[in-house]
Amino acid sequence: MISGLWQTPTEDELIRIVAMMEDLTFQDRISRVPDENLRAALNGSPDNALWVFRVDGRAVAYAYMTEMATVFPKLDEFGVFERGHGYGKAAIAALAEKCAETPRFEKLWLKVVDGNDVAMALYRSIGFGEEEFLPKNWLTRAGDIVDVYRMWLPLDPLRAQTA
């Protein structure tokens, strides 16, 4: 299993995150989070967080979190810089474990675009379930209105595994 840590990104890593969010390849799957939201996350916002997943000191993925001041934190945006090496699965599993460390958090949730089968399989492999279909719920950067699934991951089972 790949081991890594979720940490605050450097300025160079922030540039890389923004570049991925702006990459046209991902315009139907990743939103461009406004700069002020990214800066707020980096400056200690109680509701937002921005982290990179580092393996051997190298950032291989990022997560932008919202609703951190609630009991249901949301993985709002997630990207893997180096694909095909298992980093996505390791990063999501580590993110779930990181969230489980906060006792008030009950469930981690996210939305995934219908048809993004790779992402759906990844999230299911970590234990996300309780899927809810939301038709015409998201406007992509390409201007398309698409269907999404909301997926939830209960955190108590993770806590029980580490107890």
Contacts in CASP RR format, 6 or more apart in sequence:
PFRMAT RR
TARGET T0000
AUTHOR 0000-0000-0000
METHOD contacts of the structure
MODEL  1
MISGLWQTPTEDELIRIVAMMEDLTFQDRISRVPDENLRAALNGSPDNAL
WVFRVDGRAVAYAYMTEMATVFPKLDEFGVFERGHGYGKAAIAALAEKCA
ETPRFEKLWLKVVDGNDVAMALYRSIGFGEEEFLPKNWLTRAGDIVDVYR
MWLPLDPLRAQTA
1 90 0 8 1.000
2 55 0 8 1.000
2 85 0 8 1.000
2 86 0 8 1.000
2 87 0 8 1.000
2 89 0 8 1.000
2 90 0 8 1.000
3 55 0 8 1.000
3 90 0 8 1.000
4 53 0 8 1.000
4 54 0 8 1.000
4 55 0 8 1.000
4 90 0 8 1.000
4 94 0 8 1.000
5 53 0 8 1.000
5 54 0 8 1.000
5 94 0 8 1.000
6 51 0 8 1.000
6 52 0 8 1.000
6 53 0 8 1.000
6 54 0 8 1.000
6 63 0 8 1.000
6 91 0 8 1.000
6 94 0 8 1.000
6 95 0 8 1.000
6 98 0 8 1.000
7 51 0 8 1.000
7 52 0 8 1.000
7 54 0 8 1.000
8 42 0 8 1.000
8 50 0 8 1.000
8 51 0 8 1.000
8 52 0 8 1.000
9 17 0 8 1.000
9 42 0 8 1.000
9 50 0 8 1.000
9 51 0 8 1.000
9 52 0 8 1.000
9 59 0 8 1.000
9 62 0 8 1.000
13 52 0 8 1.000
13 59 0 8 1.000
13 62 0 8 1.000
14 38 0 8 1.000
14 42 0 8 1.000
14 50 0 8 1.000
16 59 0 8 1.000
16 62 0 8 1.000
16 81 0 8 1.000
17 38 0 8 1.000
17 50 0 8 1.000
17 52 0 8 1.000
17 62 0 8 1.000
17 64 0 8 1.000
18 32 0 8 1.000
18 35 0 8 1.000
18 38 0 8 1.000
20 26 0 8 1.000
20 30 0 8 1.000
20 62 0 8 1.000
20 79 0 8 1.000
20 81 0 8 1.000
21 30 0 8 1.000
21 31 0 8 1.000
21 32 0 8 1.000
21 33 0 8 1.000
21 77 0 8 1.000
22 32 0 8 1.000
23 30 0 8 1.000
27 140 0 8 1.000
27 141 0 8 1.000
27 142 0 8 1.000
28 113 0 8 1.000
28 140 0 8 1.000
28 141 0 8 1.000
28 142 0 8 1.000
28 144 0 8 1.000
28 146 0 8 1.000
29 113 0 8 1.000
29 116 0 8 1.000
29 119 0 8 1.000
29 140 0 8 1.000
30 77 0 8 1.000
30 79 0 8 1.000
31 76 0 8 1.000
31 77 0 8 1.000
31 141 0 8 1.000
32 141 0 8 1.000
33 64 0 8 1.000
33 76 0 8 1.000
33 77 0 8 1.000
37 48 0 8 1.000
37 64 0 8 1.000
38 50 0 8 1.000
38 64 0 8 1.000
40 48 0 8 1.000
41 48 0 8 1.000
41 49 0 8 1.000
41 50 0 8 1.000
41 64 0 8 1.000
41 65 0 8 1.000
42 50 0 8 1.000
45 68 0 8 1.000
46 68 0 8 1.000
46 69 0 8 1.000
47 66 0 8 1.000
47 67 0 8 1.000
47 68 0 8 1.000
47 69 0 8 1.000
48 64 0 8 1.000
48 65 0 8 1.000
48 66 0 8 1.000
48 68 0 8 1.000
49 63 0 8 1.000
49 64 0 8 1.000
49 65 0 8 1.000
49 68 0 8 1.000
50 62 0 8 1.000
50 63 0 8 1.000
50 64 0 8 1.000
50 65 0 8 1.000
51 62 0 8 1.000
51 63 0 8 1.000
51 65 0 8 1.000
51 95 0 8 1.000
52 59 0 8 1.000
52 60 0 8 1.000
52 61 0 8 1.000
52 62 0 8 1.000
53 59 0 8 1.000
53 60 0 8 1.000
53 61 0 8 1.000
53 62 0 8 1.000
53 63 0 8 1.000
53 87 0 8 1.000
53 88 0 8 1.000
53 90 0 8 1.000
53 91 0 8 1.000
53 94 0 8 1.000
53 95 0 8 1.000
54 60 0 8 1.000
55 87 0 8 1.000
55 90 0 8 1.000
59 81 0 8 1.000
60 80 0 8 1.000
60 81 0 8 1.000
60 82 0 8 1.000
60 85 0 8 1.000
60 87 0 8 1.000
60 88 0 8 1.000
60 91 0 8 1.000
61 78 0 8 1.000
61 79 0 8 1.000
61 80 0 8 1.000
61 81 0 8 1.000
61 87 0 8 1.000
61 88 0 8 1.000
61 91 0 8 1.000
62 77 0 8 1.000
62 78 0 8 1.000
62 79 0 8 1.000
62 81 0 8 1.000
63 75 0 8 1.000
63 77 0 8 1.000
63 78 0 8 1.000
63 79 0 8 1.000
63 91 0 8 1.000
63 95 0 8 1.000
64 75 0 8 1.000
64 76 0 8 1.000
64 77 0 8 1.000
64 78 0 8 1.000
65 73 0 8 1.000
65 74 0 8 1.000
65 75 0 8 1.000
65 76 0 8 1.000
66 73 0 8 1.000
66 74 0 8 1.000
66 76 0 8 1.000
67 73 0 8 1.000
67 74 0 8 1.000
71 104 0 8 1.000
71 105 0 8 1.000
71 106 0 8 1.000
71 107 0 8 1.000
72 105 0 8 1.000
72 106 0 8 1.000
72 107 0 8 1.000
72 108 0 8 1.000
72 109 0 8 1.000
73 99 0 8 1.000
73 102 0 8 1.000
73 105 0 8 1.000
73 108 0 8 1.000
73 109 0 8 1.000
74 108 0 8 1.000
74 109 0 8 1.000
74 110 0 8 1.000
75 95 0 8 1.000
75 108 0 8 1.000
75 109 0 8 1.000
75 110 0 8 1.000
76 110 0 8 1.000
78 91 0 8 1.000
78 92 0 8 1.000
78 110 0 8 1.000
79 88 0 8 1.000
80 87 0 8 1.000
80 88 0 8 1.000
80 91 0 8 1.000
81 87 0 8 1.000
88 122 0 8 1.000
89 122 0 8 1.000
89 125 0 8 1.000
89 126 0 8 1.000
92 122 0 8 1.000
92 123 0 8 1.000
92 126 0 8 1.000
93 126 0 8 1.000
95 108 0 8 1.000
96 108 0 8 1.000
96 126 0 8 1.000
96 153 0 8 1.000
96 155 0 8 1.000
96 158 0 8 1.000
97 158 0 8 1.000
97 162 0 8 1.000
99 105 0 8 1.000
99 108 0 8 1.000
99 155 0 8 1.000
100 155 0 8 1.000
100 158 0 8 1.000
100 159 0 8 1.000
100 162 0 8 1.000
105 155 0 8 1.000
106 154 0 8 1.000
106 155 0 8 1.000
106 156 0 8 1.000
107 152 0 8 1.000
107 153 0 8 1.000
107 154 0 8 1.000
107 155 0 8 1.000
108 128 0 8 1.000
108 152 0 8 1.000
108 153 0 8 1.000
108 155 0 8 1.000
109 150 0 8 1.000
109 151 0 8 1.000
109 152 0 8 1.000
109 153 0 8 1.000
110 123 0 8 1.000
110 128 0 8 1.000
110 150 0 8 1.000
110 151 0 8 1.000
111 134 0 8 1.000
111 137 0 8 1.000
111 138 0 8 1.000
111 148 0 8 1.000
111 149 0 8 1.000
111 150 0 8 1.000
111 151 0 8 1.000
112 119 0 8 1.000
112 120 0 8 1.000
112 123 0 8 1.000
112 148 0 8 1.000
112 149 0 8 1.000
112 151 0 8 1.000
113 119 0 8 1.000
113 138 0 8 1.000
113 140 0 8 1.000
113 146 0 8 1.000
113 147 0 8 1.000
113 148 0 8 1.000
114 133 0 8 1.000
114 146 0 8 1.000
114 147 0 8 1.000
114 148 0 8 1.000
114 149 0 8 1.000
120 149 0 8 1.000
120 151 0 8 1.000
123 129 0 8 1.000
123 151 0 8 1.000
123 153 0 8 1.000
124 151 0 8 1.000
126 153 0 8 1.000
127 153 0 8 1.000
128 151 0 8 1.000
128 152 0 8 1.000
128 153 0 8 1.000
129 151 0 8 1.000
129 152 0 8 1.000
129 153 0 8 1.000
130 151 0 8 1.000
130 152 0 8 1.000
130 154 0 8 1.000
131 149 0 8 1.000
131 150 0 8 1.000
131 151 0 8 1.000
132 149 0 8 1.000
132 150 0 8 1.000
132 151 0 8 1.000
133 147 0 8 1.000
133 149 0 8 1.000
134 147 0 8 1.000
134 148 0 8 1.000
134 149 0 8 1.000
134 150 0 8 1.000
135 147 0 8 1.000
136 145 0 8 1.000
136 146 0 8 1.000
136 147 0 8 1.000
137 146 0 8 1.000
137 147 0 8 1.000
137 148 0 8 1.000
138 145 0 8 1.000
138 146 0 8 1.000
138 148 0 8 1.000
139 145 0 8 1.000
139 146 0 8 1.000
140 146 0 8 1.000
END
